[in-house]
Amino acid sequence: MAKNINKDVVYKAAKSKEKDYMLNDGEGLYLFVGKNGAKLWRLIYTFDRKQKKLALGGYPGITLEAARSKAEEARGNIAKGNDPSEIRSEKKKARQLLASNNERVADGLPILNSFADLTGQWLESIAHLTAATTQIKKTSRLERLAFPLLGDMAIDQVKSSDILSILKPLIDKKQLETAHRLRGEISSIFAYAIVHNFTDYDPAQPVAKQIPAQKVKHRAAIIDPIQVGQLLRDISNYNGTFVVQCAFRFSPLVFQRPGEIRQLLWSDIDLEACEWRPYISKTDFHHIVPLSTQALAILAAIKPLTGAGQYVFPSSRGDGRPMSDGTIRTALKSLGYDSEVMTAHGFRTTASTLLNEQGWSPDAIERQLAHAPRDHVRAAYNRAQYLEERRRMMQSWSDYLDSLKNGAQVIPFKNIG
Protein backbone atom coordinates (compact mmCIF):
# COMPACT_ATOMS: atom_id res chain seq x y z
CA MET A 1 0.00 0.00 0.00
CA ALA A 2 1.37 3.39 -1.03
CA LYS A 3 2.13 6.00 1.59
CA ASN A 4 3.35 9.60 1.66
CA ILE A 5 1.15 10.18 -1.38
CA ASN A 6 0.89 13.96 -1.28
CA LYS A 7 3.22 16.87 -0.75
CA ASP A 8 2.57 19.43 1.96
CA VAL A 9 1.33 21.97 -0.57
CA VAL A 10 -1.72 19.76 -1.24
CA TYR A 11 -2.81 19.91 2.41
CA LYS A 12 -1.99 23.58 2.70
CA ALA A 13 -4.19 24.37 -0.32
CA ALA A 14 -7.14 22.23 0.79
CA LYS A 15 -10.30 24.33 1.15
CA SER A 16 -13.55 23.61 2.96
CA LYS A 17 -16.52 22.39 0.94
CA GLU A 18 -20.20 21.91 1.49
CA LYS A 19 -19.44 18.53 3.09
CA ASP A 20 -16.57 17.17 5.17
CA TYR A 21 -13.98 15.23 3.23
CA MET A 22 -10.61 13.53 3.70
CA LEU A 23 -7.30 13.63 1.82
CA ASN A 24 -5.47 10.30 1.79
CA ASP A 25 -1.74 10.33 2.60
CA GLY A 26 -1.45 6.54 2.42
CA GLU A 27 -1.43 3.56 4.82
CA GLY A 28 -4.37 4.88 6.75
CA LEU A 29 -3.20 8.45 7.33
CA TYR A 30 -5.75 11.11 6.30
CA LEU A 31 -6.24 14.81 6.64
CA PHE A 32 -9.85 15.45 7.61
CA VAL A 33 -11.11 18.75 6.19
CA GLY A 34 -14.29 19.97 7.85
CA LYS A 35 -16.90 22.12 6.20
CA ASN A 36 -16.12 24.68 8.90
CA GLY A 37 -12.49 24.82 7.68
CA ALA A 38 -10.93 22.65 10.38
CA LYS A 39 -8.05 20.42 9.27
CA LEU A 40 -7.34 17.38 11.45
CA TRP A 41 -5.00 14.43 11.04
CA ARG A 42 -6.54 10.96 11.46
CA LEU A 43 -5.11 7.47 11.33
CA ILE A 44 -7.63 4.82 10.34
CA TYR A 45 -6.49 1.30 11.28
CA THR A 46 -7.81 -2.16 12.03
CA PHE A 47 -7.19 -3.83 15.40
CA ASP A 48 -8.79 -7.12 16.48
CA ARG A 49 -10.86 -7.01 13.28
CA LYS A 50 -12.35 -3.67 14.26
CA GLN A 51 -11.80 -0.44 12.37
CA LYS A 52 -10.65 2.40 14.62
CA LYS A 53 -9.64 6.04 14.33
CA LEU A 54 -6.77 7.76 16.11
CA ALA A 55 -6.64 11.55 16.27
CA LEU A 56 -3.14 12.87 15.61
CA GLY A 57 -3.74 16.61 15.97
CA GLY A 58 -4.69 19.61 13.87
CA TYR A 59 -2.92 20.93 10.79
CA PRO A 60 -0.76 23.00 10.44
CA GLY A 61 0.02 22.86 14.19
CA ILE A 62 0.93 19.23 13.58
CA THR A 63 2.96 19.36 10.39
CA LEU A 64 2.80 16.75 7.65
CA GLU A 65 6.17 15.41 8.80
CA ALA A 66 5.03 15.17 12.43
CA ALA A 67 1.75 13.48 11.43
CA ARG A 68 3.60 10.88 9.38
CA SER A 69 5.98 10.22 12.30
CA LYS A 70 3.06 9.71 14.69
CA ALA A 71 1.33 7.42 12.22
CA GLU A 72 4.50 5.37 11.84
CA GLU A 73 4.83 5.00 15.62
CA ALA A 74 1.20 3.85 15.83
CA ARG A 75 1.73 1.30 13.06
CA GLY A 76 4.74 -0.05 14.94
CA ASN A 77 2.61 -0.58 18.06
CA ILE A 78 -0.07 -2.32 16.02
CA ALA A 79 2.56 -4.67 14.60
CA LYS A 80 3.54 -5.53 18.19
CA GLY A 81 -0.05 -6.29 19.09
CA ASN A 82 -0.69 -3.06 20.99
CA ASP A 83 -3.69 -0.87 20.32
CA PRO A 84 -2.56 2.77 19.87
CA SER A 85 -5.89 4.03 21.21
CA GLU A 86 -5.49 2.02 24.41
CA ILE A 87 -1.91 3.21 24.78
CA ARG A 88 -3.09 6.80 24.51
CA SER A 89 -5.89 6.13 27.01
CA GLU A 90 -3.41 4.66 29.51
CA LYS A 91 -1.09 7.62 29.10
CA LYS A 92 -4.00 9.98 29.69
CA LYS A 93 -4.95 8.10 32.86
CA ALA A 94 -1.34 8.22 34.02
CA ARG A 95 -1.21 11.99 33.48
CA GLN A 96 -4.49 12.45 35.34
CA LEU A 97 -3.27 10.23 38.18
CA LEU A 98 -0.02 12.17 38.39
CA ALA A 99 -1.89 15.47 38.52
CA SER A 100 -4.26 14.09 41.17
CA ASN A 101 -1.39 12.74 43.24
CA ASN A 102 0.47 16.04 43.03
CA GLU A 103 -2.64 17.73 44.42
CA ARG A 104 -2.95 15.10 47.17
CA VAL A 105 0.69 15.49 48.18
CA ALA A 106 0.24 19.26 48.29
CA ASP A 107 -2.76 18.70 50.59
CA GLY A 108 -0.78 16.31 52.82
CA LEU A 109 -2.60 13.20 51.57
CA PRO A 110 -0.98 9.89 50.46
CA ILE A 111 -0.56 8.93 46.82
CA LEU A 112 -3.56 6.97 45.49
CA ASN A 113 -3.19 3.17 45.67
CA SER A 114 0.09 3.54 47.52
CA PHE A 115 1.05 1.56 50.61
CA ALA A 116 0.31 4.65 52.73
CA ASP A 117 -3.09 5.07 51.07
CA LEU A 118 -4.08 1.44 51.69
CA THR A 119 -2.73 1.65 55.23
CA GLY A 120 -5.09 4.53 55.91
CA GLN A 121 -8.02 2.62 54.46
CA TRP A 122 -7.17 -0.47 56.53
CA LEU A 123 -6.82 1.51 59.75
CA GLU A 124 -10.18 3.14 59.11
CA SER A 125 -11.77 -0.27 58.47
CA ILE A 126 -10.67 -1.63 61.86
CA ALA A 127 -11.20 1.53 63.92
CA HIS A 128 -14.50 0.31 65.35
CA LEU A 129 -12.86 -2.93 66.50
CA THR A 130 -9.75 -1.40 68.04
CA ALA A 131 -9.21 0.62 71.21
CA ALA A 132 -8.20 4.22 70.51
CA THR A 133 -4.83 3.84 72.21
CA THR A 134 -4.08 0.68 70.23
CA GLN A 135 -5.07 2.42 67.00
CA ILE A 136 -2.69 5.27 67.79
CA LYS A 137 0.15 2.81 68.44
CA LYS A 138 -0.48 0.94 65.16
CA THR A 139 -0.59 4.20 63.20
CA SER A 140 2.58 5.51 64.81
CA ARG A 141 4.47 2.24 64.28
CA LEU A 142 3.58 2.08 60.58
CA GLU A 143 4.30 5.77 59.95
CA ARG A 144 7.67 5.67 61.74
CA LEU A 145 8.99 2.33 60.56
CA ALA A 146 7.25 1.42 57.28
CA PHE A 147 6.33 4.67 55.55
CA PRO A 148 9.88 6.00 54.95
CA LEU A 149 10.49 3.17 52.46
CA LEU A 150 7.07 1.79 51.55
CA GLY A 151 4.77 4.81 51.95
CA ASP A 152 4.81 6.11 48.37
CA MET A 153 5.21 2.72 46.69
CA ALA A 154 2.26 1.36 44.70
CA ILE A 155 0.71 -1.39 46.83
CA ASP A 156 1.10 -3.96 44.04
CA GLN A 157 4.79 -3.11 43.59
CA VAL A 158 5.91 -3.84 47.17
CA LYS A 159 8.16 -6.90 47.34
CA SER A 160 9.04 -9.25 50.19
CA SER A 161 12.59 -7.90 50.09
CA ASP A 162 11.26 -4.37 50.68
CA ILE A 163 9.41 -5.52 53.80
CA LEU A 164 12.41 -7.43 55.09
CA SER A 165 14.57 -4.35 54.66
CA ILE A 166 12.42 -2.34 57.09
CA LEU A 167 12.33 -5.21 59.59
CA LYS A 168 16.07 -5.94 59.45
CA PRO A 169 17.12 -3.01 61.68
CA LEU A 170 14.59 -4.14 64.31
CA ILE A 171 15.88 -7.71 64.12
CA ASP A 172 19.49 -6.52 64.45
CA LYS A 173 18.55 -4.51 67.56
CA LYS A 174 16.76 -7.57 69.01
CA GLN A 175 13.46 -5.66 68.95
CA LEU A 176 11.73 -8.86 67.94
CA GLU A 177 8.31 -8.11 69.41
CA THR A 178 8.12 -4.87 67.42
CA ALA A 179 9.33 -6.69 64.29
CA HIS A 180 6.64 -9.36 64.64
CA ARG A 181 3.93 -6.78 65.31
CA LEU A 182 4.94 -4.64 62.34
CA ARG A 183 5.10 -7.59 59.95
CA GLY A 184 1.68 -8.74 61.14
CA GLU A 185 0.19 -5.30 60.58
CA ILE A 186 1.71 -5.06 57.10
CA SER A 187 0.27 -8.50 56.30
CA SER A 188 -3.17 -7.31 57.46
CA ILE A 189 -2.88 -4.29 55.16
CA PHE A 190 -2.17 -6.58 52.21
CA ALA A 191 -5.08 -8.85 53.18
CA TYR A 192 -7.31 -5.77 52.99
CA ALA A 193 -5.76 -4.78 49.65
CA ILE A 194 -6.29 -8.27 48.22
CA VAL A 195 -10.00 -8.50 49.07
CA HIS A 196 -10.55 -4.99 47.67
CA ASN A 197 -8.78 -5.89 44.42
CA PHE A 198 -5.77 -3.58 44.78
CA THR A 199 -3.31 -6.48 44.58
CA ASP A 200 -3.38 -10.28 44.54
CA TYR A 201 -0.42 -11.23 46.73
CA ASP A 202 0.77 -10.69 50.32
CA PRO A 203 4.56 -10.19 50.22
CA ALA A 204 4.70 -9.99 54.03
CA GLN A 205 3.72 -13.64 54.45
CA PRO A 206 7.05 -15.26 53.48
CA VAL A 207 8.94 -12.72 55.61
CA ALA A 208 7.48 -14.18 58.83
CA LYS A 209 10.03 -16.99 58.95
CA GLN A 210 12.91 -14.51 58.61
CA ILE A 211 12.16 -13.02 62.05
CA PRO A 212 13.61 -15.07 64.92
CA ALA A 213 11.11 -16.34 67.45
CA GLN A 214 10.98 -14.15 70.51
CA LYS A 215 12.12 -15.78 73.70
CA VAL A 216 9.79 -15.06 76.58
CA LYS A 217 11.71 -13.39 79.36
CA HIS A 218 10.00 -13.13 82.70
CA ARG A 219 10.49 -9.82 84.45
CA ALA A 220 12.61 -10.09 87.56
CA ALA A 221 10.87 -9.70 90.91
CA ILE A 222 11.75 -10.05 94.59
CA ILE A 223 9.42 -12.50 96.34
CA ASP A 224 11.31 -13.26 99.55
CA PRO A 225 9.52 -11.32 102.34
CA ILE A 226 12.75 -10.35 104.08
CA GLN A 227 14.18 -8.96 100.83
CA VAL A 228 10.87 -7.22 100.11
CA GLY A 229 11.18 -5.49 103.47
CA GLN A 230 14.66 -4.27 102.59
CA LEU A 231 13.44 -3.05 99.20
CA LEU A 232 10.66 -1.07 100.87
CA ARG A 233 13.12 0.53 103.28
CA ASP A 234 15.35 1.47 100.37
CA ILE A 235 12.37 2.97 98.54
CA SER A 236 11.44 5.05 101.61
CA ASN A 237 15.01 6.43 101.65
CA TYR A 238 15.05 7.26 97.92
CA ASN A 239 16.20 10.86 97.34
CA GLY A 240 14.64 11.61 93.96
CA THR A 241 12.10 14.34 93.24
CA PHE A 242 8.95 14.35 95.35
CA VAL A 243 6.81 13.21 92.39
CA VAL A 244 9.06 10.21 91.75
CA GLN A 245 9.23 9.43 95.48
CA CYS A 246 5.44 9.29 95.61
CA ALA A 247 5.14 7.16 92.46
CA PHE A 248 7.86 4.84 93.76
CA ARG A 249 6.08 4.34 97.12
CA PHE A 250 2.67 4.04 95.43
CA SER A 251 3.71 1.24 93.03
CA PRO A 252 4.02 -1.66 95.53
CA LEU A 253 0.70 -0.73 97.18
CA VAL A 254 -1.48 -1.02 94.05
CA PHE A 255 0.65 -3.40 91.95
CA GLN A 256 -0.83 -2.22 88.65
CA ARG A 257 1.14 -2.03 85.40
CA PRO A 258 3.90 0.63 85.38
CA GLY A 259 2.38 2.39 82.37
CA GLU A 260 -0.96 2.72 84.12
CA ILE A 261 0.64 4.10 87.27
CA ARG A 262 2.73 6.72 85.50
CA GLN A 263 -0.33 7.82 83.48
CA LEU A 264 -2.61 7.90 86.53
CA LEU A 265 -5.20 10.66 86.07
CA TRP A 266 -6.66 12.72 88.87
CA SER A 267 -10.01 12.37 87.09
CA ASP A 268 -9.85 8.59 87.63
CA ILE A 269 -9.46 8.95 91.41
CA ASP A 270 -12.60 8.82 93.58
CA LEU A 271 -11.40 9.84 97.05
CA GLU A 272 -14.83 9.41 98.61
CA ALA A 273 -15.13 5.83 97.37
CA CYS A 274 -11.41 5.23 98.03
CA GLU A 275 -11.01 3.92 94.48
CA TRP A 276 -8.89 4.39 91.39
CA ARG A 277 -10.86 3.59 88.25
CA PRO A 278 -8.50 3.40 85.27
CA TYR A 279 -9.19 2.26 81.74
CA ILE A 280 -6.87 -0.71 81.09
CA SER A 281 -5.91 -0.53 77.43
CA LYS A 282 -4.03 -3.84 77.45
CA THR A 283 -7.20 -5.79 78.27
CA ASP A 284 -9.68 -3.16 77.02
CA PHE A 285 -11.86 -2.69 80.07
CA HIS A 286 -12.42 -0.32 82.97
CA HIS A 287 -10.87 -1.49 86.22
CA ILE A 288 -11.46 -0.73 89.91
CA VAL A 289 -8.48 -0.48 92.24
CA PRO A 290 -9.48 -0.14 95.92
CA LEU A 291 -7.12 2.29 97.64
CA SER A 292 -5.72 1.51 101.05
CA THR A 293 -5.24 4.22 103.66
CA GLN A 294 -1.52 4.17 102.83
CA ALA A 295 -2.19 4.74 99.11
CA LEU A 296 -4.66 7.53 99.93
CA ALA A 297 -2.07 9.19 102.16
CA ILE A 298 0.38 9.34 99.24
CA LEU A 299 -2.27 10.89 97.00
CA ALA A 300 -3.15 13.43 99.69
CA ALA A 301 0.53 14.36 100.01
CA ILE A 302 1.07 14.97 96.31
CA LYS A 303 -2.27 16.60 95.51
CA PRO A 304 -1.21 20.15 96.51
CA LEU A 305 1.67 19.84 94.04
CA THR A 306 0.00 18.16 91.01
CA GLY A 307 -3.74 18.24 91.75
CA ALA A 308 -4.38 21.16 89.40
CA GLY A 309 -2.99 19.19 86.47
CA GLN A 310 -4.10 16.15 84.52
CA TYR A 311 -1.62 13.58 85.80
CA VAL A 312 -0.96 12.54 89.40
CA PHE A 313 2.69 11.86 88.50
CA PRO A 314 3.58 14.37 85.75
CA SER A 315 6.87 14.72 83.91
CA SER A 316 9.44 16.94 85.57
CA ARG A 317 9.78 18.81 82.28
CA GLY A 318 6.48 20.56 82.83
CA ASP A 319 5.34 19.78 79.29
CA GLY A 320 1.94 18.37 80.24
CA ARG A 321 3.03 14.77 79.78
CA PRO A 322 3.11 11.99 82.38
CA MET A 323 6.24 10.77 84.10
CA SER A 324 8.65 8.93 81.77
CA ASP A 325 8.17 5.20 81.37
CA GLY A 326 11.73 4.54 82.53
CA THR A 327 11.55 6.58 85.73
CA ILE A 328 10.84 3.78 88.21
CA ARG A 329 13.31 1.49 86.46
CA THR A 330 15.98 4.18 86.81
CA ALA A 331 15.05 4.73 90.46
CA LEU A 332 15.39 1.01 91.19
CA LYS A 333 18.75 0.93 89.47
CA SER A 334 19.96 3.92 91.52
CA LEU A 335 19.20 1.89 94.65
CA GLY A 336 21.25 -1.04 93.38
CA TYR A 337 18.43 -3.15 91.94
CA ASP A 338 19.24 -3.87 88.31
CA SER A 339 16.80 -5.45 85.86
CA GLU A 340 18.03 -8.94 86.72
CA VAL A 341 16.92 -8.50 90.34
CA MET A 342 13.81 -6.27 90.36
CA THR A 343 11.76 -4.40 87.77
CA ALA A 344 8.92 -1.90 87.92
CA HIS A 345 6.63 -4.62 86.59
CA GLY A 346 7.99 -6.95 89.26
CA PHE A 347 5.80 -5.38 91.96
CA ARG A 348 2.91 -7.25 90.33
CA THR A 349 4.72 -10.57 90.61
CA THR A 350 5.69 -9.84 94.21
CA ALA A 351 2.09 -9.14 95.16
CA SER A 352 0.65 -12.07 93.22
CA THR A 353 3.13 -14.55 94.72
CA LEU A 354 2.83 -13.46 98.33
CA LEU A 355 -0.93 -12.92 98.29
CA ASN A 356 -1.43 -16.40 96.89
CA GLU A 357 0.82 -17.80 99.58
CA GLN A 358 -1.26 -15.96 102.20
CA GLY A 359 -4.40 -17.73 101.02
CA TRP A 360 -6.29 -14.96 99.28
CA SER A 361 -8.65 -16.06 96.52
CA PRO A 362 -6.73 -16.56 93.25
CA ASP A 363 -9.73 -15.15 91.39
CA ALA A 364 -9.68 -11.97 93.47
CA ILE A 365 -5.95 -11.61 92.91
CA GLU A 366 -6.35 -12.08 89.17
CA ARG A 367 -9.12 -9.48 89.05
CA GLN A 368 -6.97 -7.05 91.00
CA LEU A 369 -4.10 -7.61 88.56
CA ALA A 370 -6.56 -6.63 85.79
CA HIS A 371 -6.17 -9.97 84.04
CA ALA A 372 -9.67 -9.53 82.64
CA PRO A 373 -11.36 -11.56 79.89
CA ARG A 374 -11.46 -9.89 76.50
CA ASP A 375 -15.17 -10.55 76.15
CA HIS A 376 -16.72 -7.14 76.80
CA VAL A 377 -19.82 -8.47 78.55
CA ARG A 378 -17.76 -10.58 80.93
CA ALA A 379 -15.28 -7.73 81.39
CA ALA A 380 -18.09 -5.36 82.45
CA TYR A 381 -19.27 -7.93 84.98
CA ASN A 382 -15.78 -8.74 86.25
CA ARG A 383 -14.95 -5.08 86.75
CA ALA A 384 -16.58 -5.18 90.19
CA GLN A 385 -16.38 -8.93 90.83
CA TYR A 386 -14.82 -9.86 94.21
CA LEU A 387 -14.73 -6.12 94.99
CA GLU A 388 -15.40 -6.39 98.71
CA GLU A 389 -12.80 -9.11 99.08
CA ARG A 390 -10.38 -7.03 97.05
CA ARG A 391 -10.93 -4.04 99.36
CA ARG A 392 -9.96 -6.14 102.36
CA MET A 393 -7.07 -7.67 100.43
CA MET A 394 -5.62 -4.32 99.33
CA GLN A 395 -5.72 -2.88 102.85
CA SER A 396 -4.27 -6.08 104.28
CA TRP A 397 -1.54 -5.99 101.63
CA SER A 398 -0.54 -2.42 102.49
CA ASP A 399 -0.49 -3.28 106.20
CA TYR A 400 1.64 -6.33 105.46
CA LEU A 401 4.11 -4.25 103.45
CA ASP A 402 4.35 -1.78 106.36
CA SER A 403 5.16 -4.64 108.69
CA LEU A 404 7.89 -5.89 106.35
CA LYS A 405 9.35 -2.41 105.97
CA ASN A 406 9.41 -2.00 109.76
CA GLY A 407 11.35 -5.24 110.11
CA ALA A 408 8.63 -7.33 111.72
CA GLN A 409 9.21 -11.03 112.07
CA VAL A 410 7.98 -12.75 108.91
CA ILE A 411 5.19 -15.15 109.78
CA PRO A 412 3.11 -16.40 106.87
CA PHE A 413 -0.58 -15.88 107.55
CA LYS A 414 -3.77 -17.04 105.92
CA ASN A 415 -6.59 -14.83 104.81
CA ILE A 416 -9.50 -15.31 107.15
CA GLY A 417 -11.73 -12.72 105.49
FENDAKA-V109683 format. One record per backbone hydrogen bond with DSSP energy under -0.5 kcal/mol. CO is the residue of the C=O (numbers start at 1). NH is the residue of the N-H. If there is no record, write none. Layout:
CO:NH
CO:NH
This chain:
2:27
7:10
7:11
8:12
9:13
10:14
21:33
22:24
23:31
25:4
25:5
26:29
28:44
29:25
29:26
30:32
30:42
31:23
32:34
32:40
33:21
34:37
38:34
39:59
40:32
41:56
41:57
42:30
42:44
43:45
43:54
45:52
47:50
50:47
52:45
54:43
57:41
58:62
61:63
63:67
64:68
65:69
66:70
67:71
68:72
69:73
70:74
71:75
72:76
73:77
74:78
75:79
76:80
77:82
78:81
82:84
83:87
84:88
85:89
86:90
87:91
88:92
89:93
90:94
91:95
92:96
93:97
94:98
95:99
96:100
97:101
98:102
99:103
100:104
101:105
102:106
103:107
104:109
105:108
111:114
113:155
114:118
115:119
116:120
117:121
118:122
119:123
120:124
121:125
122:126
123:127
124:127
126:129
126:130
127:130
131:135
132:136
133:137
134:138
135:139
136:140
137:141
138:142
139:143
140:144
141:145
141:146
142:146
142:147
146:149
146:150
146:151
147:151
150:115
150:153
151:116
153:115
154:157
154:158
155:158
159:163
160:164
161:165
162:166
163:166
163:167
164:168
165:169
167:171
168:172
169:173
170:175
171:174
174:176
175:179
176:180
177:181
178:182
179:183
180:184
181:185
182:186
183:187
184:188
185:189
186:190
187:191
188:192
189:193
190:194
191:195
192:196
193:198
193:199
194:197
201:203
202:205
204:207
204:208
205:208
207:210
208:211
210:212
216:218
220:343
221:223
223:225
224:228
225:229
226:230
227:231
228:232
229:233
230:234
231:235
232:236
233:237
235:238
241:245
242:246
243:247
244:248
245:249
246:250
247:251
248:252
249:253
250:253
250:254
251:255
257:260
257:261
258:262
259:263
261:264
262:323
264:312
264:313
265:268
266:269
268:270
268:277
269:271
270:274
270:275
274:291
275:270
276:289
278:280
278:287
279:281
280:284
280:285
285:280
288:290
289:276
290:292
292:296
293:297
294:298
295:299
296:300
297:301
298:302
299:303
300:304
302:305
302:306
303:307
306:309
310:266
313:323
315:318
321:315
324:327
326:330
327:331
328:332
329:333
330:334
331:335
332:335
332:337
333:336
336:338
338:341
338:342
339:220
344:347
345:348
345:349
346:350
347:351
348:352
349:353
350:354
351:355
352:356
353:357
354:358
355:360
356:359
358:415
361:365
362:366
363:367
364:368
365:369
366:371
367:370
370:372
375:379
376:380
377:381
378:382
379:383
381:384
384:387
386:390
387:391
388:392
389:393
390:394
391:395
392:396
393:397
394:398
395:399
396:400
397:401
398:402
399:403
400:404
401:405
402:406
403:408
404:407
409:411
